[in-house]
Each structure stands twice: as C-alpha cells, then as structure tokens.
C-alpha cells in the first residue's frame, strides 16, 4: 500500500514538474512582437521629405533580436546596438548613442535620428506599414498617378498650343507618372527618358534631374505647369491628371 501511495506521489510530482517546465519554456520562448527587421522608408527635414539613402549614405535598417540586442546596417557600415520598449516608446541605442522613437502600427518614428535633425520612419519588414504612401501629405498624395500634357508653349512662342512637332497627340508631348516610392517616370515625345526622385514642398514639385531640367509648379486648380528643357528644346507644358 505504501509503495503504491509513494509511486502515485512520484508520478504526480513528475507530471507537475513537467508542466512547470513546459510553462516556463513557453514564456522564455515567447517572441516579442518587436523582434525582426525594421527598415527606414521615409526621411523628413524641415517638413520636406528627403531620401534616406542620400541622408545616411545608403539603406538604414536594424534587426531587433531577443535579449534586447540589435544588428544595425547604415549604408555600407554594420554595427551592434540595443533596443527596449516602454509603453509606446521604442529606445534604440547605436554605438552608445540613445534615440527614442514613438511606436505606431508596425512603425517607429524617430524625430531626430542620429542627432542629424532628420525625422525617420521605420516600418516592420513585410507589413502594410512598408507602404510609403501611408505617410504622405495631401499635396503629395494628389501628385500620385499619371499626368499628361494638354498644351505646350515655346519660350519665344505665341502662347499655348494644342499641337506639337514630333507627336500626333499633344497628350504624348510629356507624360509624368508619379509613384508611391517617390520615383517619377518621364516620357517626352513618346520616348522614355528615365525614372527620377521627386518631392513636394510649398506648391512646387522637385524632380531630381539635371538633363533634362524639369521644374514643376502646382497650380491653384490642381493642374501642373512644367518647364522642360534639354540641349535642343525649351518648352512649358500644361499638364492634367490622366483619367
């Protein structure tokens, strides 16, 4: 009888200890929702969006690992860091420099990244927060999509014309396709010129190209006035949103 009772107690203790071990392992093995890769998708300085690649010499991302450790990549440089979360604040420390960001839905916003005066938004890799259009202002959102010319004026011409040498349809004189990733595709007289960076501020859209030179003014009626020049031509186009 005593042997039977002892055996029952031993079995009960083993089951109990196994349960405790499994529970503890589950807690220790539970992954933080903040672990994983975070990618800088947007930079802003003085209210104007800037390229992350140009501001930091390349891509800027970090991998939040278990135990509060982090692997950091800034351009060609790689290093180690630490991270922690307290409420809606995410603290990232890189090479001893501590930065505090505000958590959003799968995003972290640092108001002064690396002490450079640049606001940087990181998004959790693979989530909807990676879509840069989520962080655009109304003026930028209005630019998205394809625009086409509906009239053109030469620098010493007689005013706006609806015909243009080299194209059958004036809409093909100039086409601009503004994309969410801040790239704009430029087509001039039916020929693809290339993709260039774009940004918006104070009623103007800057397209980063020297040849051709392209200057865009956003008019009050939400149409565009585009000055386009290269070695041979200098035109001013009036552009409307393509339907």
ZILINQUI-V71580 format. One record per residue. RES is the residue in one small letter. OMEGA is omega in whole degrees, 0 to 359 (* if undefined). Layout:
{{RES,OMEGA} {RES,OMEGA}}
This chain:
{{x,180} {x,179} {x,180} {x,179} {x,180} {x,180} {x,179} {x,180} {x,179} {x,180} {x,180} {x,180} {x,180} {x,179} {x,180} {x,180} {x,179} {x,179} {x,180} {x,180} {x,180} {x,181} {x,180} {x,179} {x,179} {x,181} {x,181} {x,183} {x,182} {x,184} {x,177} {x,178} {x,181} {x,177} {x,179} {x,183} {x,175} {x,186} {x,176} {x,184} {x,185} {x,174} {x,180} {x,178} {x,181} {x,177} {x,181} {x,180} {x,180} {x,180} {x,176} {x,182} {x,181} {x,182} {x,186} {x,176} {x,180} {x,181} {x,179} {x,180} {x,175} {x,178} {x,177} {x,184} {x,179} {x,180} {x,178} {x,179} {x,181} {x,171} {x,187} {x,175} {x,176} {x,185} {x,179} {x,183} {x,177} {x,181} {x,181} {x,178} {x,177} {x,178} {x,176} {x,180} {x,176} {x,184} {x,179} {x,181} {x,179} {x,180} {x,178} {x,179} {x,180} {x,180} {x,176} {x,180} {x,185} {x,179} {x,182} {x,179} {x,179} {x,182} {x,171} {x,176} {x,181} {x,178} {x,175} {x,180} {x,176} {x,185} {x,182} {x,187} {x,176} {x,180} {x,184} {x,182} {x,181} {x,173} {x,183} {x,176} {x,175} {x,177} {x,177} {x,183} {x,177} {x,180} {x,178} {x,181} {x,179} {x,181} {x,184} {x,181} {x,179} {x,186} {x,181} {x,172} {x,183} {x,181} {x,179} {x,180} {x,181} {x,180} {x,187} {x,178} {x,184} {x,176} {x,180} {x,181} {x,173} {x,172} {x,182} {x,180} {x,176} {x,184} {x,178} {x,183} {x,183} {x,181} {x,183} {x,179} {x,178} {x,173} {x,184} {x,178} {x,178} {x,178} {x,178} {x,182} {x,182} {x,178} {x,180} {x,177} {x,177} {x,175} {x,179} {x,179} {x,182} {x,186} {x,184} {x,183} {x,179} {x,169} {x,176} {x,176} {x,183} {x,176} {x,183} {x,182} {x,176} {x,181} {x,178} {x,181} {x,179} {x,177} {x,184} {x,176} {x,176} {x,176} {x,184} {x,175} {x,172} {x,175} {x,179} {x,175} {x,180} {x,175} {x,188} {x,175} {x,178} {x,181} {x,1} {x,174} {x,183} {x,179} {x,186} {x,174} {x,178} {x,184} {x,183} {x,180} {x,178} {x,168} {x,185} {x,168} {x,187} {x,173} {x,183} {x,179} {x,172} {x,184} {x,186} {x,189} {x,171} {x,183} {x,169} {x,181} {x,166} {x,185} {x,178} {x,179} {x,178} {x,179} {x,*}}
